[in-house]
Every structure is written in C-alpha cells, then in structure tokens.
Amino acid sequence: MNSFKLKILATDKKVYEGPVESLTVPGAAGYLGIWAHHCPVMTLLGKGQLTYRDTEGKTSSLPIDGNGFFEFSKNTAVILIDN
C-alpha cells in the first residue's frame, strides 16, 4: 500500500490523524515532499503551507507559522505545531 500515517498535533488539540498518500511540509530549509516509505527525516518547520492528500484523494492544507517540528520515521509522519 502506498500510504503512510500522518499525525498533526497542536498544543491544545489533535488537528489530524489518519492515512495519507502524500505530504508537502514547509521545512526550515525549504519544502519537503513526503511519500510512503520515505527515508527518516527530522527538521524544524518553516513558515508556509502544509498540504496533504488522504487515501480518498481529498487534498487539505493548513498554514504553518514556522513554529514546530516535523519527523518522518517508520512510515509515520508527526507534525507538532504551535498554531
């Protein structure tokens, strides 16, 4: 299966948790494109637009203010945001 788990967590709530097919993350050094089985990566978030496509084909986006962290490991993406 060409999907992976995505968790987007804010300081006060769970924004999203579920399977996705793709993810674009504004990292501190530029945008990262993430697909299933990507190599492990961890970075600070940059300011920009986070975009993901779920397994139903629906695309969603969320503005990121540049405060937070992104990690991808073991086919799971975790995004910690402060907004």
Backbone as CSV, one residue per row, in Angstrom:
resi,resn,N_x,N_y,N_z,CA_x,CA_y,CA_z,C_x,C_y,C_z
1,MET,0.846,-1.194,0.000,0.000,0.000,0.000,0.878,1.239,0.000
2,ASN,0.523,2.232,-0.779,1.315,3.447,-0.897,0.757,4.570,-0.047
3,SER,0.567,4.302,1.212,0.117,5.331,2.144,0.955,5.239,3.407
4,PHE,0.834,6.281,4.215,1.530,6.297,5.500,0.661,7.045,6.499
5,LYS,0.996,6.908,7.760,0.214,7.554,8.819,0.715,8.981,9.033
6,LEU,-0.235,9.907,9.171,0.076,11.308,9.454,-0.607,11.713,10.744
7,LYS,0.156,12.336,11.634,-0.386,12.927,12.857,0.019,14.395,12.870
8,ILE,-0.980,15.278,12.978,-0.720,16.712,13.127,-1.265,17.092,14.499
9,LEU,-0.368,17.504,15.382,-0.733,17.808,16.759,-0.407,19.251,17.087
10,ALA,-1.418,19.987,17.588,-1.218,21.352,18.081,-1.065,21.284,19.596
11,THR,-0.717,22.391,20.190,-0.508,22.404,21.640,-1.761,22.052,22.418
12,ASP,-2.934,22.323,21.854,-4.175,22.108,22.595,-5.128,21.094,21.974
13,LYS,-4.759,20.503,20.809,-5.678,19.562,20.169,-4.978,18.723,19.107
14,LYS,-5.637,17.646,18.699,-5.196,16.831,17.572,-5.859,17.416,16.327
15,VAL,-5.073,17.889,15.398,-5.592,18.519,14.190,-6.009,17.469,13.166
16,TYR,-5.176,16.433,12.991,-5.478,15.374,12.034,-4.701,14.132,12.421
17,GLU,-5.327,12.981,12.218,-4.628,11.705,12.349,-5.293,10.717,11.414
18,GLY,-4.507,10.157,10.511,-5.045,9.186,9.582,-4.062,8.875,8.472
19,PRO,-4.458,7.976,7.571,-3.582,7.609,6.463,-3.617,8.661,5.352
20,VAL,-2.474,8.907,4.748,-2.365,9.835,3.624,-1.487,9.217,2.538
21,GLU,-1.616,9.748,1.322,-0.802,9.288,0.202,0.409,10.186,-0.033
22,SER,0.277,11.479,0.295,1.390,12.407,0.090,1.280,13.570,1.069
23,LEU,2.421,14.220,1.259,2.518,15.321,2.211,3.574,16.293,1.717
24,THR,3.268,17.585,1.774,4.251,18.626,1.492,4.363,19.480,2.745
25,VAL,5.585,19.574,3.268,5.834,20.245,4.550,6.803,21.400,4.349
26,PRO,6.480,22.590,4.906,7.452,23.683,4.854,8.517,23.480,5.939
27,GLY,9.681,23.011,5.531,10.782,22.814,6.476,11.582,24.091,6.629
28,ALA,12.470,24.107,7.601,13.288,25.288,7.874,14.171,25.668,6.677
29,ALA,14.582,24.661,5.879,15.454,24.926,4.732,14.720,24.828,3.394
30,GLY,13.381,24.753,3.435,12.600,24.657,2.208,11.551,23.564,2.320
31,TYR,10.756,23.424,1.284,9.666,22.448,1.294,10.186,21.023,1.113
32,LEU,9.534,20.072,1.800,9.844,18.655,1.671,8.623,17.935,1.106
33,GLY,8.831,17.094,0.120,7.781,16.236,-0.407,7.935,14.857,0.192
34,ILE,6.893,14.345,0.820,6.969,13.069,1.533,5.954,12.099,0.941
35,TRP,6.408,10.887,0.649,5.556,9.797,0.186,5.830,8.579,1.059
36,ALA,5.058,7.546,0.905,5.220,6.317,1.689,6.650,5.797,1.570
37,HIS,7.164,5.295,2.663,8.494,4.672,2.757,9.646,5.643,2.506
38,HIS,9.390,6.938,2.736,10.449,7.953,2.632,11.528,7.637,3.672
39,CYS,12.746,8.069,3.421,13.808,7.863,4.405,13.509,8.710,5.651
40,PRO,14.009,8.299,6.814,13.769,9.069,8.045,14.318,10.494,7.932
41,VAL,13.568,11.436,8.483,13.984,12.837,8.468,13.359,13.548,9.666
42,MET,14.069,14.541,10.185,13.552,15.381,11.267,14.038,16.796,11.003
43,THR,13.126,17.783,11.146,13.501,19.167,10.888,12.576,20.121,11.641
44,LEU,13.054,21.328,11.825,12.192,22.406,12.295,11.265,22.793,11.154
45,LEU,10.089,23.281,11.471,9.173,23.752,10.447,9.528,25.172,10.041
46,GLY,9.243,25.500,8.798,9.371,26.855,8.302,7.971,27.431,8.118
47,LYS,7.901,28.682,7.764,6.612,29.329,7.514,6.143,28.953,6.107
48,GLY,4.865,28.581,5.993,4.333,28.219,4.686,3.056,27.406,4.789
49,GLN,2.771,26.670,3.749,1.530,25.901,3.650,1.834,24.406,3.710
50,LEU,1.257,23.722,4.679,1.348,22.277,4.783,0.181,21.699,3.981
51,THR,0.455,20.752,3.091,-0.582,20.167,2.243,-0.473,18.653,2.279
52,TYR,-1.617,17.974,2.396,-1.625,16.508,2.354,-2.822,16.001,1.579
53,ARG,-2.651,14.816,0.968,-3.733,14.169,0.224,-4.048,12.846,0.919
54,ASP,-5.299,12.688,1.336,-5.675,11.461,2.040,-5.897,10.322,1.047
55,THR,-6.189,9.142,1.552,-6.326,7.953,0.710,-7.608,7.959,-0.121
56,GLU,-8.495,8.907,0.135,-9.707,9.077,-0.679,-9.466,10.059,-1.830
57,GLY,-8.278,10.672,-1.865,-7.939,11.628,-2.909,-8.238,13.072,-2.560
58,LYS,-8.737,13.327,-1.348,-9.045,14.696,-0.919,-7.761,15.399,-0.471
59,THR,-7.546,16.599,-0.981,-6.383,17.395,-0.599,-6.798,18.437,0.434
60,SER,-6.014,18.547,1.494,-6.255,19.529,2.550,-4.976,20.306,2.797
61,SER,-5.123,21.533,3.285,-3.934,22.336,3.590,-4.142,23.112,4.879
62,LEU,-3.034,23.530,5.440,-3.017,24.211,6.725,-1.854,25.191,6.729
63,PRO,-2.093,26.465,7.064,-0.973,27.404,7.153,-0.128,27.096,8.387
64,ILE,1.177,27.173,8.216,2.122,26.932,9.301,2.875,28.226,9.560
65,ASP,2.932,28.632,10.830,3.577,29.912,11.152,5.083,29.810,11.371
66,GLY,5.641,28.613,11.223,7.085,28.446,11.357,7.515,27.943,12.713
67,ASN,6.566,27.761,13.640,6.909,27.234,14.966,6.464,25.778,15.052
68,GLY,7.429,24.875,15.129,7.080,23.476,15.269,8.157,22.557,14.728
69,PHE,7.825,21.269,14.707,8.773,20.233,14.310,8.087,19.239,13.381
70,PHE,8.885,18.606,12.535,8.410,17.548,11.646,9.346,16.356,11.763
71,GLU,8.766,15.159,11.852,9.567,13.931,11.873,8.880,12.878,11.019
72,PHE,9.669,12.157,10.223,9.160,11.006,9.481,10.053,9.826,9.808
73,SER,9.445,8.757,10.298,10.174,7.544,10.658,9.199,6.381,10.674
74,LYS,9.635,5.227,10.210,8.828,4.003,10.222,7.458,4.206,9.580
75,ASN,7.452,4.919,8.459,6.248,5.174,7.665,5.173,5.957,8.434
76,THR,5.628,6.796,9.365,4.736,7.670,10.136,5.303,9.083,10.157
77,ALA,4.463,10.041,9.804,4.841,11.457,9.861,4.162,12.088,11.080
78,VAL,4.956,12.804,11.871,4.421,13.512,13.028,4.794,14.980,12.887
79,ILE,3.782,15.836,12.984,3.988,17.280,12.887,3.472,17.911,14.167
80,LEU,4.354,18.610,14.862,3.992,19.328,16.090,3.987,20.807,15.762
81,ILE,2.812,21.444,15.942,2.678,22.853,15.599,2.219,23.663,16.802
82,ASP,2.476,24.950,16.720,2.135,25.856,17.808,0.986,26.779,17.421
83,ASN,0.315,26.518,16.281,-0.779,27.408,15.878,-2.090,26.681,15.822
